[in-house]
């Protein structure tokens, strides 16, 4: 089972590389989609990607709040 999970994770990563983001926000959206796909299928996302997701959440949450104040 662990081998299948690893294969699925590698597949998701390779798919991300085949469709590179044009900017940081697009990377954020793609990462959120892939991590959500992993969660739906019962896979545990890698800890480093979860940390990156959290950092991007904070970064873009701040931008959203600033945009709403305008």
Biotite code that builds the C-alpha atoms (Angstrom):
import biotite.structure as struc

atoms = struc.array([
    struc.Atom([0.000, 0.000, 0.000], chain_id="A", res_id=1, res_name="UNK", atom_name="CA", element="C"),
    struc.Atom([2.835, 2.397, 0.788], chain_id="A", res_id=2, res_name="UNK", atom_name="CA", element="C"),
    struc.Atom([4.324, 1.809, -2.680], chain_id="A", res_id=3, res_name="UNK", atom_name="CA", element="C"),
    struc.Atom([1.024, 2.705, -4.363], chain_id="A", res_id=4, res_name="UNK", atom_name="CA", element="C"),
    struc.Atom([0.751, 5.851, -2.262], chain_id="A", res_id=5, res_name="UNK", atom_name="CA", element="C"),
    struc.Atom([4.292, 6.833, -3.187], chain_id="A", res_id=6, res_name="UNK", atom_name="CA", element="C"),
    struc.Atom([3.581, 6.219, -6.877], chain_id="A", res_id=7, res_name="UNK", atom_name="CA", element="C"),
    struc.Atom([0.486, 8.416, -6.663], chain_id="A", res_id=8, res_name="UNK", atom_name="CA", element="C"),
    struc.Atom([2.417, 11.216, -4.968], chain_id="A", res_id=9, res_name="UNK", atom_name="CA", element="C"),
    struc.Atom([5.158, 11.038, -7.592], chain_id="A", res_id=10, res_name="UNK", atom_name="CA", element="C"),
    struc.Atom([2.510, 11.149, -10.312], chain_id="A", res_id=11, res_name="UNK", atom_name="CA", element="C"),
    struc.Atom([1.006, 14.289, -8.812], chain_id="A", res_id=12, res_name="UNK", atom_name="CA", element="C"),
    struc.Atom([4.407, 15.958, -8.591], chain_id="A", res_id=13, res_name="UNK", atom_name="CA", element="C"),
    struc.Atom([5.265, 15.068, -12.182], chain_id="A", res_id=14, res_name="UNK", atom_name="CA", element="C"),
    struc.Atom([1.918, 16.451, -13.314], chain_id="A", res_id=15, res_name="UNK", atom_name="CA", element="C"),
    struc.Atom([2.719, 19.717, -11.539], chain_id="A", res_id=16, res_name="UNK", atom_name="CA", element="C"),
    struc.Atom([6.036, 19.941, -13.401], chain_id="A", res_id=17, res_name="UNK", atom_name="CA", element="C"),
    struc.Atom([4.371, 19.310, -16.760], chain_id="A", res_id=18, res_name="UNK", atom_name="CA", element="C"),
    struc.Atom([2.137, 22.353, -16.227], chain_id="A", res_id=19, res_name="UNK", atom_name="CA", element="C"),
    struc.Atom([4.374, 24.940, -14.508], chain_id="A", res_id=20, res_name="UNK", atom_name="CA", element="C"),
    struc.Atom([2.689, 27.984, -12.952], chain_id="A", res_id=21, res_name="UNK", atom_name="CA", element="C"),
    struc.Atom([3.262, 31.430, -14.421], chain_id="A", res_id=22, res_name="UNK", atom_name="CA", element="C"),
    struc.Atom([3.266, 33.246, -11.093], chain_id="A", res_id=23, res_name="UNK", atom_name="CA", element="C"),
    struc.Atom([3.256, 32.629, -7.367], chain_id="A", res_id=24, res_name="UNK", atom_name="CA", element="C"),
    struc.Atom([-0.528, 32.770, -7.018], chain_id="A", res_id=25, res_name="UNK", atom_name="CA", element="C"),
    struc.Atom([-1.009, 30.192, -9.767], chain_id="A", res_id=26, res_name="UNK", atom_name="CA", element="C"),
    struc.Atom([1.488, 27.948, -7.951], chain_id="A", res_id=27, res_name="UNK", atom_name="CA", element="C"),
    struc.Atom([-0.600, 28.415, -4.798], chain_id="A", res_id=28, res_name="UNK", atom_name="CA", element="C"),
    struc.Atom([-3.812, 27.398, -6.572], chain_id="A", res_id=29, res_name="UNK", atom_name="CA", element="C"),
    struc.Atom([-2.176, 24.348, -8.175], chain_id="A", res_id=30, res_name="UNK", atom_name="CA", element="C"),
    struc.Atom([-0.666, 23.256, -4.868], chain_id="A", res_id=31, res_name="UNK", atom_name="CA", element="C"),
    struc.Atom([-4.036, 23.598, -3.091], chain_id="A", res_id=32, res_name="UNK", atom_name="CA", element="C"),
    struc.Atom([-5.710, 21.505, -5.811], chain_id="A", res_id=33, res_name="UNK", atom_name="CA", element="C"),
    struc.Atom([-3.119, 18.733, -5.653], chain_id="A", res_id=34, res_name="UNK", atom_name="CA", element="C"),
    struc.Atom([-3.092, 18.578, -1.860], chain_id="A", res_id=35, res_name="UNK", atom_name="CA", element="C"),
    struc.Atom([-6.890, 18.464, -1.804], chain_id="A", res_id=36, res_name="UNK", atom_name="CA", element="C"),
    struc.Atom([-6.803, 15.627, -4.367], chain_id="A", res_id=37, res_name="UNK", atom_name="CA", element="C"),
    struc.Atom([-4.416, 13.736, -2.103], chain_id="A", res_id=38, res_name="UNK", atom_name="CA", element="C"),
    struc.Atom([-6.673, 14.294, 0.904], chain_id="A", res_id=39, res_name="UNK", atom_name="CA", element="C"),
    struc.Atom([-9.767, 13.119, -0.989], chain_id="A", res_id=40, res_name="UNK", atom_name="CA", element="C"),
    struc.Atom([-8.018, 9.864, -1.896], chain_id="A", res_id=41, res_name="UNK", atom_name="CA", element="C"),
    struc.Atom([-6.921, 9.300, 1.697], chain_id="A", res_id=42, res_name="UNK", atom_name="CA", element="C"),
    struc.Atom([-3.237, 10.011, 1.098], chain_id="A", res_id=43, res_name="UNK", atom_name="CA", element="C"),
    struc.Atom([-1.189, 11.948, 3.606], chain_id="A", res_id=44, res_name="UNK", atom_name="CA", element="C"),
    struc.Atom([0.439, 14.958, 1.922], chain_id="A", res_id=45, res_name="UNK", atom_name="CA", element="C"),
    struc.Atom([4.177, 15.411, 2.570], chain_id="A", res_id=46, res_name="UNK", atom_name="CA", element="C"),
    struc.Atom([4.916, 17.603, 5.588], chain_id="A", res_id=47, res_name="UNK", atom_name="CA", element="C"),
    struc.Atom([7.081, 20.031, 3.602], chain_id="A", res_id=48, res_name="UNK", atom_name="CA", element="C"),
    struc.Atom([4.255, 20.691, 1.147], chain_id="A", res_id=49, res_name="UNK", atom_name="CA", element="C"),
    struc.Atom([1.840, 21.235, 4.026], chain_id="A", res_id=50, res_name="UNK", atom_name="CA", element="C"),
    struc.Atom([4.227, 23.794, 5.518], chain_id="A", res_id=51, res_name="UNK", atom_name="CA", element="C"),
    struc.Atom([4.527, 25.501, 2.126], chain_id="A", res_id=52, res_name="UNK", atom_name="CA", element="C"),
    struc.Atom([0.731, 25.506, 1.792], chain_id="A", res_id=53, res_name="UNK", atom_name="CA", element="C"),
    struc.Atom([0.404, 27.126, 5.221], chain_id="A", res_id=54, res_name="UNK", atom_name="CA", element="C"),
    struc.Atom([2.950, 29.823, 4.345], chain_id="A", res_id=55, res_name="UNK", atom_name="CA", element="C"),
    struc.Atom([1.156, 30.582, 1.080], chain_id="A", res_id=56, res_name="UNK", atom_name="CA", element="C"),
    struc.Atom([-2.209, 30.615, 2.886], chain_id="A", res_id=57, res_name="UNK", atom_name="CA", element="C"),
    struc.Atom([-0.886, 33.324, 5.189], chain_id="A", res_id=58, res_name="UNK", atom_name="CA", element="C"),
    struc.Atom([0.680, 35.266, 2.319], chain_id="A", res_id=59, res_name="UNK", atom_name="CA", element="C"),
    struc.Atom([-2.427, 35.316, 0.151], chain_id="A", res_id=60, res_name="UNK", atom_name="CA", element="C"),
    struc.Atom([-4.862, 35.738, 3.045], chain_id="A", res_id=61, res_name="UNK", atom_name="CA", element="C"),
    struc.Atom([-3.065, 38.989, 3.849], chain_id="A", res_id=62, res_name="UNK", atom_name="CA", element="C"),
    struc.Atom([-3.344, 40.151, 0.259], chain_id="A", res_id=63, res_name="UNK", atom_name="CA", element="C"),
    struc.Atom([-7.044, 39.355, 0.183], chain_id="A", res_id=64, res_name="UNK", atom_name="CA", element="C"),
    struc.Atom([-7.639, 41.391, 3.329], chain_id="A", res_id=65, res_name="UNK", atom_name="CA", element="C"),
    struc.Atom([-5.684, 44.332, 1.885], chain_id="A", res_id=66, res_name="UNK", atom_name="CA", element="C"),
    struc.Atom([-7.692, 44.179, -1.349], chain_id="A", res_id=67, res_name="UNK", atom_name="CA", element="C"),
    struc.Atom([-11.001, 44.194, 0.574], chain_id="A", res_id=68, res_name="UNK", atom_name="CA", element="C"),
    struc.Atom([-9.969, 47.379, 2.449], chain_id="A", res_id=69, res_name="UNK", atom_name="CA", element="C"),
    struc.Atom([-9.574, 49.312, -0.809], chain_id="A", res_id=70, res_name="UNK", atom_name="CA", element="C"),
])
